[in-house]
Amino acid sequence: MLQHSNTFDIRFSQAQVDQFAALSGDSNPLHLDAEYAATTTFKRPIMHGILGAALFSKAMGMDFPGPGTVYLSQTLQFKRPMFVDTDYSVVLTVTAHDPIKHTATLSTEINDKATGKVCTSGEAMVMNLAVL
């Protein structure tokens, strides 16, 4: 039976952000240089938005629906910046399910645990022939 939702907590280190910058080639000083970031609206380095959104792939491929899941589409809205050494909750919720096509539509969110505010939101569509 298909679960209705999945939630897990995460925290990123600056070393992980540095690794993502090296892998993606996005070495924007807003993510990596504290002195530069101090001159911006954010006052400190912010994480790459897509690094946070990569957590949706982890959740869908490993836990919800799980192995064998094919990520078909994703919309994203980056509503608030994410920072290193901050606790976040990743929340995926089934909003539609088509058992004939073996697909599900999921709302996707990353919330700041301390404030409860949404940092990233969107909607994904996945397919899993074994689970959906």
N, C-alpha and C positions, 0 to 999 in steps of 0.2 A: 504494500500500500504506500502511496506517495505521501510523504510528510507535507505539511502546509507551510512550514517555515524553518529556517536555520539561522542561528546566530553564533558568532564567535568573537572573541576579543583579540586585539593585536596592538603591538607597539613597535615602532621602527626606530632604529638607531641611526646616527649620522653615517656610520660605516655602511649600512645597507643603502642609504641614499647615495653615497659615494659609489658603491658598486653599481647601482642602477644607472647613474650618470655615465659611468665607464661603458656599461653594456649598451645603453641607448645612444650614446654620443651627445646627449643633452647636458652640457656642463655650464649651463646658464648660472652666472654667479648668484642669482637669487636663491638657488638651491644649495650652493656650496661655500659661499664666502660671507661669513658673518659680518665683516666690516661693510661690504657692499649692501647686504640685506638691511643693515641698520639704517641706511639712508632711504629705504623704501617705506611704503605704507605699512608693511608687515613688521618692520623693526627687527626681524630675525629671519634666518633662512626658512623657506617653506619647502615642503616635499613636492616632488613632481606629482601632479594630479593623477597621472596615468599609473604611477607606482601604486598608489592607494587602490585604484580601480582594478589593478591586477589581482587583488584579493578575491574579486568575484570569480575569476577564472579558477583560482585555487579551490574555492568553495564548491563550485559547480563540478569541477573535474574530479575532486577527491571525496566530497561528502554529500552534496545535495544538488542534483540527484546522485552523483558519484561517478566512479570509473565507467568509461564508455560514453560519457556525455560529450556531445558535439555542441560547441558554442556557435550558434547561428547568427546572432546579432546582439548589439548593445547600444543603447543611447546613454549619454552621460551629461550631467550638469555638475560643474564644480562650484558649489555654493559658498564654501568657506575654505580657507587654506588649512592644510594639515601640517603639523610640526613633529619633529623627532621627539622621542622621549615623552610622548603623550599617549594616553590610552584611548583606543577607539573600539567601537563595536561594529561589526559587519553584519548586516541583516538582509537575508534574502527571503522573499515571501512569494508563494505561488499565487498568481492572480488569474491565470487561465490554464486549462489543461485539455489537450486533445489526444485521447488515448488511441484514436485511429491513426494519427500521424506520429504518435509517440513524441509529442512536443509539449513544452510548458512555457508559459510566459511568467517571468519573475520580476517583482520590483526589487531593486538593488539599492542599498543605502550603506553609507559609512557615517556613523554618528560619533561625536566627541563624547566620551563617557562622562566627563566632569560636567559639561554643560547640557548634554542631551541634544545639542544642535546638530543638524544634518550638514555634513561637509561635502559629501558626494551622493548624488542620487541618479537613478536611471531605471531602465527596463531592459531586460535581456530575454532572448528566446533561445531555448536549448532543445536538443533532441537526444533521447536515450532509448534505444530499441528494447533494452532489457528491463528498464525501470518505469518508463513512461508509457 
